[in-house]
Amino acid sequence: PLAAAAGEAVEEEVEWGEKPMPLIAIDAANLAATGKPRDGGYLAVVPVMTALEYYMNRFPGSSVVCLLPPVWRTPRAIDRVRGESAALAAARDELATLIEASMAEWAPEGAADGAAEGALPPVVRWAIDNRAVLVSNASLSGAVAAYRDPQHQEAMRAWLREWVWRYELRRRPRGEAHAQEEEWYFLPDANFAAPPEAPLQLLRGGGLTPAVSSLFMSSHLEQLRGVELPATAVERRRRVEALVLHVHRQATGGGEASFRQLGFKQRKDASDVLNKFIFISRTPESLADDSRSARTAPEPQVDEVLPSSVDRNTQQWLATQLKAMYALSERAALDAAASIVVECRRAAEELQLSRATAMQRWEQRLRNGRELNDTSLGLSVSGRPRAGGRKPGEGETVRIAWRPHEPHEVGPSAQQRYVDEELQVELWSGHYSQLRGAYEGFGHDMRLLHCRLFALVSRYSALAADKSAFQAALPRPMMRLLKERWGVTHECYASPLNRCLATFGSVFDDTDKWFGSSGSFYAFRPVSGCYEANPPFDTSSVQACFRHVGALLGASDEPLCFVVVVPEMDMSSSLARAFACAKPFLRHHEVAKVSEHAYLMGLQHQRTGHGERYWHPVKNSMLYFFQNRLGAESYPVTADFVAELIQAFKAVDEPARPSSPPSSHGRVLAQLLVAEHAGGGSGGRPASALGVLGARRSEGMLAFRSKGV
């Protein structure tokens, strides 16, 4: 310990006995700024390591983690210009080692003092969510101000008194014989050096003052509201299958008793109608075609997927789809559409009732001290994530399975084994690693990773089980060409499962946002740049795309460009009117012939059919280049570039590797190799600022001790 090196008395290690061990979170930004105020503490890792040494040696039974400021992720602008110094590069390497050892992670983004109205300081929110002691001298003034009612304000004051540990940092005199270039004394507040029993019990929900208990429960309930429980994801999947069966029965009069009894084409046709119905119900009113523009605004949808509120014009649209798909009479199509609308509303309402029941059950479990995480939710993972960039192959998969804790959590089919395909999802290990990296890179709670992956994959698999081309994507070489030549970095229509670029928009914000989605394209308002748009291949989605692109280009005074790829369609009156909104900005269009291009399968995260990765359309595709005046100057459409795009629009058998998400040092598995120091002489200190740490595992946090690392 540093104190021993200074010739001081070393306090005895604290004995926790049977008491729960607290998680100690070190506010690295605050410690670094204290030790190096002149430079704002940028990459001042030595004070941080000093505090880490102290707590790991002082409290050997506890877990310690450093919350690193996100600004340390990448070099500053000035360093990128003149080159980063060796000291800064070495400091960044030290941080990477800590992160690999699960002893540090990136703090959540946001103002450090919680300046945003109604927002807690990010480190406070993290500490509350993780029930951790926070080592910080920051004022945290925004924490109390984030609440309006007196009860919550008093609860926060109690938390700040009991769970924020203050400290003093003193530089070690340079004249001491054992002192290195930069060393510190870390002196914690005497009142908090050995935490009282009550804060320790807080980790298990006991021994709290009512105010603090209320605050922690409020935090956990807020977290619960942001989770789609596995029971809800499974129930929605079953509801979608039941609706596909209902569409088939109403359209054909078939007497099949279950979804499983339907043939492939029967499922495919009914799924096609249902998918289009789901997407049109989510199209903004302002972008609807003219035949629907005069409708009265329906009530809000009660479910994120199943349509529950449909007006008469949309019901008429559904009847038209049924008439075209099944060759029904006008009367039969209208009757079938009315029945499907009623059944969708009933399914959505029953699903939400089931969801509310599951949430209430979990609220009670949290009040009884249960933790909310993947394990407590009954999720397990099998298979091994694949490293490297090789093409995903058979057997290289990861399976996430849900084992219900109680029979009623799976409804009438309670006796089914949990290995039933309804209770598990599977994806290529490469996709799993990429999704995990994106989730971790955005700083989300890793304890709920598999819960959110289960909900995500369940939803897309349910909607595209028999239409894997419904979420079809452009080939990777084509996307790469757009990125390299025109700087395209955003896909307007994608999903976490099939995105190619670093940023993307998608339809289901509640499940997709955790993996980087910016939300619906129709809420996207860029004023400059170049973007790729490949909307769902139904007329209503294409119409909405044309209208939104035209509106964005008309409102921008900066260079703006959209490359829109859609099937060749019959320009009916409604589609022609939508196209007219964007036509003034059309600089060029090109035809990709039916036999000379292909799309990546929408369900490329898993094996489909006979293992095909590409879908070959049965009609031509159209490439439209929409640009305002400045966009045309910034992104010139040349014959050579268009020819290269058409060439890249062909099936190429290569790995599907999305671009990296925002930079992250997160790792799938944290491993550490500890070796004895090979030299240094007696009394020598380790060359690394990691110092003398202890080798022990505690509640999943990996610590280590050696004479050298």
C-alpha positions in Angstrom: 0.0 0.0 0.0 1.1 3.6 -0.6 0.8 4.4 3.0 3.3 1.7 3.9 5.7 3.0 1.2 5.5 6.4 3.0 6.4 4.9 6.3 3.0 5.5 7.8 0.9 3.2 9.9 -1.4 1.0 7.8 -4.9 0.5 9.1 -6.1 -3.0 9.4 -8.3 -4.3 6.5 -11.9 -3.9 7.2 -13.7 -7.2 8.0 -17.1 -7.3 6.4 -18.0 -10.7 7.9 -21.5 -11.8 6.7 -22.4 -8.3 5.6 -23.1 -7.7 1.9 -20.2 -6.2 0.1 -20.8 -2.8 -1.4 -19.9 -1.8 -5.0 -17.5 1.2 -4.8 -17.7 3.4 -7.9 -14.8 6.0 -8.3 -15.7 9.2 -10.2 -12.6 9.2 -12.3 -13.4 12.6 -13.9 -13.6 14.3 -10.5 -10.4 12.6 -9.2 -8.5 13.5 -12.4 -9.6 17.1 -12.3 -8.6 17.4 -8.7 -5.1 16.0 -9.4 -4.6 17.9 -12.7 -7.0 21.0 -12.6 -5.0 22.9 -15.2 -5.8 20.6 -18.0 -9.3 19.6 -16.8 -7.9 16.3 -15.7 -7.6 14.9 -19.2 -6.3 11.4 -19.0 -4.8 12.0 -15.5 -4.9 8.3 -14.6 -2.4 8.4 -11.7 -4.8 9.9 -9.1 -7.5 7.5 -10.3 -5.2 4.5 -9.9 -4.2 5.8 -6.5 -7.8 5.8 -5.3 -8.3 2.4 -6.9 -5.3 1.0 -5.0 -6.6 2.4 -1.7 -10.1 0.9 -1.9 -9.0 -2.5 -3.1 -6.5 -2.9 -0.4 -8.6 -1.2 2.3 -11.8 -3.2 1.6 -10.6 -6.5 0.1 -14.1 -8.0 0.1 -15.7 -5.4 -2.0 -15.9 -4.7 -5.8 -14.4 -1.5 -7.1 -15.0 0.1 -10.5 -13.8 3.3 -12.1 -16.3 5.4 -14.0 -14.3 6.9 -16.8 -15.4 10.2 -18.5 -16.5 9.5 -22.2 -14.2 12.3 -23.4 -11.2 10.1 -22.7 -12.4 7.5 -25.3 -10.6 9.2 -28.3 -7.8 11.8 -28.7 -8.6 15.5 -28.6 -8.8 17.5 -31.8 -5.4 19.2 -31.0 -3.8 15.8 -30.3 -5.1 14.4 -33.6 -3.4 17.3 -35.4 0.0 17.3 -33.7 0.0 13.7 -32.5 -0.7 12.3 -29.1 2.2 12.3 -26.6 3.7 9.1 -25.4 2.4 9.8 -21.9 -1.2 10.2 -23.1 -0.9 7.1 -25.3 0.4 5.1 -22.3 -2.4 6.4 -20.1 -5.0 5.3 -22.7 -3.4 1.8 -22.7 -3.7 1.6 -19.0 -7.4 2.4 -19.2 -7.9 -0.3 -21.8 -6.2 -2.8 -19.5 -8.6 -1.8 -16.7 -11.6 -2.1 -18.9 -10.5 -5.5 -20.1 -10.3 -6.5 -16.4 -13.8 -5.3 -15.7 -12.4 -2.8 -13.2 -13.5 0.3 -15.2 -16.2 1.3 -17.6 -17.3 4.4 -19.4 -19.5 6.7 -17.4 -22.9 7.5 -19.0 -23.0 10.6 -21.3 -24.5 13.9 -20.0 -23.8 17.0 -18.0 -21.7 16.1 -14.9 -23.8 18.3 -12.7 -27.1 17.3 -14.1 -27.6 20.7 -15.8 -30.4 19.5 -18.0 -33.8 20.3 -16.3 -35.1 17.3 -14.4 -32.1 15.2 -15.1 -29.9 13.5 -12.5 -26.1 13.8 -12.9 -25.1 10.7 -15.0 -22.8 9.3 -12.3 -25.5 9.7 -9.7 -28.0 7.9 -11.9 -25.5 5.1 -12.5 -24.7 4.7 -8.8 -28.4 4.6 -7.9 -29.2 2.0 -10.6 -26.2 -0.1 -9.5 -26.7 0.5 -5.8 -23.1 1.7 -5.5 -21.1 4.0 -3.2 -19.9 7.0 -5.2 -16.4 8.3 -4.5 -16.5 11.9 -5.6 -15.9 15.5 -4.4 -18.3 16.9 -7.1 -21.0 19.2 -5.8 -23.7 17.1 -7.5 -26.0 20.1 -7.0 -28.2 19.0 -9.8 -29.2 15.9 -8.0 -31.6 17.5 -5.6 -32.8 20.0 -8.1 -33.7 17.2 -10.5 -36.8 16.5 -8.3 -39.7 18.8 -7.8 -41.6 17.3 -4.9 -40.2 17.7 -1.4 -40.3 14.0 -0.6 -38.0 13.1 -3.5 -35.7 16.0 -2.7 -35.3 14.8 0.9 -34.7 11.3 -0.4 -31.8 12.5 -2.6 -30.3 14.5 0.3 -30.3 11.4 2.4 -28.6 9.4 -0.4 -25.9 12.1 -0.9 -25.1 12.0 2.8 -25.0 8.2 3.1 -23.7 7.1 -0.3 -21.3 9.7 -1.5 -17.8 9.3 -0.1 -15.6 12.4 0.0 -11.8 12.4 -0.1 -8.6 14.5 0.0 -5.9 14.2 -2.6 -2.3 15.4 -1.7 0.7 15.2 -3.9 3.6 13.2 -2.5 6.8 15.4 -2.0 9.2 15.0 -4.8 12.2 14.9 -2.4 11.2 11.6 -0.9 13.7 8.9 -1.9 10.9 6.4 -2.9 8.8 9.0 -4.8 8.4 8.6 -8.5 7.7 11.4 -11.0 4.1 11.7 -9.9 2.6 10.1 -6.8 -0.3 11.0 -4.5 -1.7 10.4 -1.0 -5.4 9.5 -1.2 -7.1 10.4 2.1 -10.8 9.5 2.3 -13.2 11.2 4.6 -12.7 9.6 8.0 -16.5 9.2 8.4 -16.7 7.0 5.3 -13.4 5.0 5.5 -15.4 2.1 7.0 -19.0 2.5 5.9 -21.7 2.0 8.5 -23.8 -1.0 8.5 -27.0 0.7 7.2 -25.5 1.7 3.8 -24.2 -1.9 3.3 -27.7 -3.3 3.9 -28.9 -0.9 1.2 -27.6 -3.3 -1.4 -30.1 -5.9 -0.3 -33.0 -3.5 0.2 -32.8 -3.5 4.0 -31.7 -1.1 6.7 -32.7 2.0 4.7 -34.3 5.1 5.9 -37.7 5.4 4.2 -36.5 8.3 2.1 -33.5 6.4 0.6 -35.6 3.2 0.2 -38.2 5.2 -1.8 -35.5 6.7 -4.0 -33.9 3.4 -4.9 -37.3 1.7 -5.5 -38.3 4.6 -7.8 -35.1 4.1 -9.8 -35.7 0.3 -10.2 -39.3 0.8 -11.2 -38.2 3.3 -13.8 -35.7 0.7 -15.1 -38.4 -1.9 -15.2 -40.6 0.4 -17.4 -37.9 0.5 -20.0 -37.7 -3.3 -20.3 -39.8 -5.6 -22.5 -40.1 -8.7 -20.4 -39.5 -12.1 -22.0 -43.1 -13.1 -21.2 -44.4 -10.2 -23.2 -42.0 -10.9 -26.2 -43.2 -14.5 -26.3 -46.8 -13.6 -26.0 -46.6 -11.0 -28.8 -45.0 -13.6 -31.1 -47.8 -16.0 -30.4 -50.3 -13.2 -31.1 -48.7 -12.4 -34.4 -48.9 -16.1 -35.4 -52.6 -16.2 -34.4 -53.3 -13.1 -36.5 -51.6 -14.7 -39.5 -53.9 -17.7 -39.1 -56.9 -15.3 -38.7 -56.0 -13.5 -41.9 -55.7 -16.8 -43.8 -59.1 -18.0 -42.5 -60.9 -14.8 -43.3 -59.5 -14.6 -46.8 -59.8 -18.3 -47.8 -62.4 -19.8 -45.5 -59.8 -22.4 -44.5 -60.4 -24.6 -41.5 -56.8 -25.0 -40.2 -56.9 -25.3 -36.5 -53.4 -23.8 -35.8 -50.7 -21.7 -37.3 -48.5 -24.8 -37.5 -50.9 -26.5 -39.9 -50.6 -23.8 -42.5 -48.4 -24.4 -45.6 -45.5 -22.2 -46.4 -47.3 -20.2 -49.1 -50.3 -19.9 -46.9 -48.2 -18.4 -44.1 -46.3 -16.2 -46.5 -49.3 -14.7 -48.2 -51.1 -14.0 -44.9 -47.9 -12.6 -43.3 -47.4 -10.3 -46.3 -50.9 -8.8 -45.7 -50.4 -8.5 -41.9 -46.9 -6.9 -42.2 -48.1 -4.3 -44.7 -51.0 -3.6 -42.3 -48.6 -3.1 -39.4 -46.4 -0.8 -41.3 -49.2 1.4 -42.7 -50.7 1.8 -39.2 -47.4 3.3 -38.1 -47.1 5.7 -41.0 -47.4 9.4 -39.9 -50.7 11.1 -40.9 -48.8 13.9 -42.8 -47.1 11.3 -45.1 -50.2 9.2 -45.9 -51.4 9.0 -49.4 -54.2 11.4 -50.5 -56.9 8.8 -50.1 -56.2 8.7 -46.4 -55.2 12.3 -45.9 -58.7 13.5 -44.9 -59.2 10.9 -42.2 -59.7 11.8 -38.6 -56.8 11.1 -36.3 -57.3 7.7 -34.7 -56.6 7.0 -31.1 -53.0 6.2 -30.1 -51.9 2.6 -30.6 -51.9 0.6 -27.4 -49.1 -1.8 -28.6 -45.8 -1.1 -30.3 -46.5 -3.6 -33.0 -50.2 -4.8 -33.3 -52.6 -2.2 -34.8 -55.3 -1.3 -32.3 -56.7 1.9 -33.7 -57.6 2.0 -37.4 -59.8 4.4 -39.3 -62.3 3.6 -42.1 -59.9 4.6 -44.9 -57.1 2.3 -43.6 -59.7 -0.5 -43.3 -60.6 0.1 -46.9 -56.9 0.0 -47.8 -56.7 -3.4 -46.1 -59.7 -4.7 -48.0 -57.9 -3.7 -51.3 -54.8 -5.6 -50.3 -56.9 -8.7 -49.5 -58.8 -8.4 -52.8 -55.5 -8.3 -54.7 -53.8 -11.1 -52.8 -56.7 -13.6 -52.7 -58.9 -12.5 -55.6 -61.8 -11.8 -53.3 -65.0 -9.9 -54.3 -65.5 -6.4 -53.0 -68.0 -7.5 -50.3 -65.9 -10.5 -49.1 -62.7 -8.3 -48.9 -64.6 -5.6 -46.9 -66.0 -8.3 -44.5 -62.6 -9.9 -44.1 -60.9 -6.6 -43.5 -63.4 -5.6 -40.8 -62.9 -8.9 -39.0 -59.1 -8.6 -39.1 -59.2 -5.1 -37.7 -61.4 -6.2 -34.8 -59.1 -9.2 -34.1 -56.0 -7.0 -34.2 -57.5 -4.6 -31.7 -58.6 -7.5 -29.4 -55.1 -9.0 -29.6 -53.4 -5.7 -28.8 -55.6 -5.0 -25.9 -55.2 -8.5 -24.4 -51.5 -8.4 -24.9 -51.3 -5.1 -23.0 -53.4 -6.5 -20.2 -51.0 -9.5 -20.0 -48.1 -7.1 -20.1 -49.5 -5.0 -17.2 -50.0 -8.2 -15.2 -46.4 -9.2 -15.8 -45.1 -5.8 -14.8 -47.1 -5.8 -11.6 -45.7 -9.2 -10.7 -42.2 -7.9 -11.2 -42.8 -4.7 -9.3 -43.7 -6.8 -6.3 -40.6 -8.9 -6.8 -38.5 -5.8 -6.8 -40.1 -4.5 -3.6 -39.3 -7.9 -2.1 -35.6 -7.4 -2.8 -35.3 -9.2 -6.1 -32.8 -7.9 -8.6 -33.8 -7.2 -12.2 -31.3 -8.8 -14.5 -31.0 -11.5 -17.2 -30.5 -14.3 -14.7 -33.4 -13.3 -12.5 -35.6 -13.0 -15.6 -34.8 -16.6 -16.4 -32.6 -16.0 -19.5 -29.7 -18.2 -20.3 -27.1 -18.2 -23.1 -25.5 -21.1 -24.9 -22.9 -21.0 -27.7 -19.8 -19.0 -27.9 -19.3 -15.6 -29.5 -17.1 -15.7 -32.6 -14.1 -13.5 -32.8 -12.7 -12.2 -36.1 -14.3 -11.3 -39.3 -14.9 -14.7 -40.9 -18.1 -15.5 -42.6 -20.7 -16.9 -40.1 -21.1 -20.6 -40.6 -23.3 -23.4 -39.4 -22.8 -24.2 -35.8 -21.4 -20.8 -35.0 -24.5 -19.6 -33.3 -25.5 -18.1 -29.9 -28.9 -19.2 -28.5 -30.8 -17.2 -25.9 -33.4 -19.2 -24.1 -36.0 -18.2 -21.6 -37.1 -20.5 -18.8 -40.3 -19.2 -17.2 -40.2 -19.1 -13.4 -43.9 -19.9 -13.1 -46.3 -21.8 -15.3 -48.7 -18.8 -15.8 -45.9 -16.8 -17.4 -46.3 -18.7 -20.7 -50.1 -18.8 -20.7 -52.1 -21.8 -21.9 -49.0 -23.6 -23.2 -47.4 -23.8 -19.8 -46.5 -27.4 -20.0 -44.2 -26.9 -23.1 -40.5 -27.4 -22.5 -38.6 -24.2 -22.3 -36.5 -25.4 -25.3 -39.6 -24.9 -27.5 -38.6 -22.6 -30.3 -41.1 -20.0 -29.0 -39.0 -19.6 -25.9 -35.6 -19.2 -27.5 -34.0 -17.1 -30.2 -30.9 -17.9 -32.2 -28.4 -15.7 -34.1 -25.0 -16.0 -35.7 -22.2 -15.5 -33.2 -20.8 -12.7 -35.3 -24.1 -10.8 -35.1 -24.3 -11.5 -31.4 -20.8 -10.0 -30.9 -21.7 -6.9 -33.0 -25.0 -6.3 -31.2 -23.3 -6.8 -27.8 -20.6 -4.3 -28.8 -23.1 -1.7 -29.9 -25.1 -2.1 -26.7 -22.1 -1.9 -24.5 -20.6 1.0 -26.5 -23.7 3.1 -25.8 -23.2 2.5 -22.1 -26.4 0.5 -21.4 -26.9 -1.8 -18.4 -25.1 -5.1 -19.3 -27.2 -7.0 -16.8 -30.1 -6.6 -19.2 -28.3 -7.3 -22.5 -29.9 -10.7 -23.2 -33.3 -9.5 -22.1 -33.2 -6.8 -24.7 -31.7 -9.1 -27.3 -34.4 -11.6 -26.7 -37.1 -9.0 -27.2 -35.4 -7.6 -30.4 -34.9 -10.9 -32.1 -38.3 -12.3 -31.1 -40.1 -9.3 -32.7 -38.3 -9.3 -36.0 -38.4 -13.1 -36.3 -42.1 -13.1 -35.7 -42.8 -10.5 -38.4 -40.5 -11.9 -41.0 -40.5 -15.7 -40.2 -41.9 -16.5 -43.7 -40.8 -13.3 -45.4 -37.1 -13.0 -44.7 -36.8 -10.6 -47.7 -39.2 -8.2 -46.1 -36.3 -6.4 -44.3 -34.0 -6.9 -47.3 -30.9 -4.8 -47.4 -28.5 -3.5 -50.1 -25.4 -5.7 -50.6 -22.4 -4.7 -48.5 -20.2 -3.7 -51.5 -22.9 -1.2 -52.6 -23.1 0.3 -49.1 -19.4 0.5 -48.8 -19.1 2.3 -52.2 -21.7 4.9 -51.1 -19.8 5.4 -47.8 -16.4 5.8 -49.5 -17.4 8.0 -52.4 -20.2 10.2 -50.9 -19.6 9.8 -47.1 -23.0 8.0 -46.5 -23.0 7.0 -42.9 -26.7 6.7 -42.1 -29.3 4.2 -43.3 -32.8 5.6 -43.2 -34.6 2.2 -43.1 -32.8 -0.6 -41.3 -32.8 -2.6 -38.1 -30.1 -3.6 -35.5 -30.1 -7.0 -37.2 -29.4 -6.0 -40.8 -27.8 -2.5 -40.6 -24.5 -2.0 -42.4 -23.6 1.5 -41.4 -22.7 2.9 -38.0 -26.0 4.9 -37.6 -29.4 3.9 -38.8 -33.1 4.5 -38.4 -35.7 1.7 -37.7 -39.4 1.2 -37.1 -39.5 -0.1 -33.5 -37.9 2.4 -31.2 -38.6 0.6 -27.9 -36.5 -2.5 -28.9 -34.0 -1.0 -31.4 -32.8 2.1 -29.5 -30.7 0.0 -27.2 -28.6 -1.1 -30.2 -28.1 2.3 -31.8 -31.2 3.1 -33.7 -32.1 6.8 -34.1 -35.8 6.0 -34.5 -38.2 6.3 -37.3 -37.0 7.9 -40.6 -40.2 10.0 -40.5 -38.9 11.7 -37.3 -35.4 12.2 -38.9 -34.7 15.8 -39.8 -31.3 16.2 -41.5 -30.4 19.4 -43.2 -27.1 18.3 -44.8 -25.2 15.2 -45.8 -25.9 12.2 -48.0 -28.2 9.3 -46.9 -29.4 5.9 -48.1 -33.1 5.0 -48.1 -34.4 1.5 -48.9 -38.0 1.5 -47.5 -40.1 -1.6 -47.1 -41.4 -2.7 -50.5 -45.0 -1.9 -50.1 -46.7 1.0 -51.8 -47.6 2.9 -48.7 -44.1 2.9 -47.3 -42.6 4.0 -50.6 -45.1 6.8 -50.8 -44.2 8.0 -47.3 -40.5 7.8 -48.2 -41.0 10.0 -51.3 -43.0 12.6 -49.4 -40.6 12.9 -46.5 -37.5 13.1 -48.8 -39.2 15.8 -50.8 -40.1 17.8 -47.7 -36.6 17.5 -46.3 -34.9 18.6 -49.5 -37.3 21.5 -49.9 -36.6 22.8 -46.4 -32.8 22.6 -46.5 -30.4 25.4 -47.6 -27.3 23.2 -47.2 -26.0 20.3 -49.4 -28.5 17.4 -49.0 -28.8 14.1 -50.9 -30.8 10.9 -50.7 -30.1 7.7 -52.6 -33.5 5.9 -52.7 -33.7 2.3 -53.8 -37.2 0.7 -54.4 -38.7 -1.9 -56.6 -40.1 -0.8 -60.0 -43.7 0.0 -59.2 -46.8 0.9 -61.2 -47.1 4.7 -60.8 -50.8 4.7 -59.8 -52.4 8.0 -58.9 -51.5 7.9 -55.2 -47.9 6.8 -55.8 -47.5 9.3 -58.6 -48.7 12.1 -56.3 -46.2 11.1 -53.7 -43.4 10.9 -56.2 -44.3 14.4 -57.4 -43.2 15.7 -53.9 -39.6 14.6 -54.6 -39.5 14.8 -58.4 -38.3 18.4 -58.5 -35.1 17.2 -56.8 -34.5 14.1 -59.0 -31.1 14.4 -60.6 -30.9 10.9 -62.1 -32.5 7.5 -61.9 -31.1 4.1 -62.9 -32.7 0.7 -63.5 -31.2 -2.5 -62.0 -32.4 -5.3 -64.2 -34.3 -8.1 -62.6 -31.7 -10.8 -63.2 -28.7 -8.7 -62.5 -29.0 -7.6 -58.9 -29.8 -9.1 -55.5 -30.6 -8.0 -51.9 -29.3 -9.4 -48.6 -31.8 -11.4 -46.7 -33.6 -9.4 -44.0 -33.1 -12.2 -41.5 -29.4 -12.3 -42.1 -28.7 -12.8 -38.4 -29.9 -16.4 -38.6 -30.0 -19.3 -41.0 -33.0 -19.1 -43.4 -34.3 -21.6 -45.9 -31.4 -23.5 -47.3 -28.8 -21.1 -46.0 -29.2 -18.4 -48.8 -27.8 -15.0 -47.9 -29.3 -13.2 -50.9 -32.8 -12.6 -52.2 -33.3 -12.3 -56.0 -36.3 -10.0 -56.7 -38.7 -10.9 -59.5 -38.8 -7.4 -60.9 -36.5 -4.5 -61.6 -35.3 -2.1 -58.9 -35.0 1.6 -59.3 -32.2 3.8 -58.0 -33.3 7.4 -57.5 -30.8 10.2 -56.8 -32.6 13.1 -55.1 -30.5 16.3 -54.4 -31.1 20.0 -53.8 -28.9 22.4 -55.7 -26.0 22.4 -53.3 -26.3 18.7 -52.9 -25.9 18.2 -56.6 -22.7 20.2 -56.5 -21.3 18.3 -53.5 -22.3 14.8 -54.7 -22.0 14.8 -58.5 -23.8 11.9 -60.1 -21.4 10.6 -62.8 -21.9 7.8 -65.3 -18.9 5.9 -63.9 -20.2 6.1 -60.3 -23.6 4.9 -61.3 -22.1 2.0 -63.2 -20.0 1.0 -60.2 -23.2 1.1 -58.0 -25.0 -1.2 -60.4 -22.1 -3.6 -60.5 -22.0 -3.6 -56.7 -25.7 -4.4 -56.6 -25.0 -8.0 -57.4 -24.8 -10.9 -55.0 -21.3 -11.2 -53.5 -20.6 -14.0 -51.1 -18.8 -12.2 -48.3 -19.2 -11.8 -44.5 -21.9 -9.4 -43.3 -19.9 -7.1 -41.0 -21.7 -3.9 -39.9 -19.5 -0.8 -39.4 -18.3 -0.4 -35.9 -20.6 1.4 -33.4 -19.4 4.5 -31.6 -16.0 3.7 -30.1 -16.0 1.5 -27.1 -13.3 -0.4 -25.1 -16.0 -2.9 -24.0 -15.2 -6.6 -24.4 -17.4 -9.6 -24.6 -15.4 -11.5 -22.0 -12.9 -9.7 -19.7 -9.8 -11.8 -19.2 -6.5 -10.9 -17.4 -3.2 -12.7 -17.4 -1.1 -11.9 -14.3 2.6 -12.7 -14.3 5.3 -12.1 -11.7 7.6 -9.2 -12.2 10.9 -10.4 -13.7 13.1 -7.8 -12.1 13.2 -4.4 -10.4 15.2 -5.2 -7.3 14.0 -5.2 -3.7 11.6 -2.6 -2.8 11.1 -1.8 -6.5 7.7 -0.5 -7.5 5.8 -1.7 -10.6 6.5 0.3 -13.7 2.8 0.6 -14.4 0.5 2.9 -12.4 -1.7 0.0 -11.8 0.3 -0.5 -8.6 -0.1 -3.1 -6.0 -3.5 -4.6 -6.4 -5.2 -7.7 -5.0 -5.9 -10.9 -7.0 -9.5 -11.8 -6.1 -12.9 -12.2 -7.7 -15.9 -10.5 -6.0 -19.5 -10.5 -7.4 -18.3 -10.7 -11.0 -15.8 -7.9 -10.7 -12.2 -9.1 -11.5 -9.4 -7.6 -9.4 -5.8 -8.5 -9.4 -2.5 -8.2 -7.5 1.0 -8.7 -8.6 4.5 -7.2 -8.4 4.2 -6.3 -12.0 1.6 -6.4 -14.7 
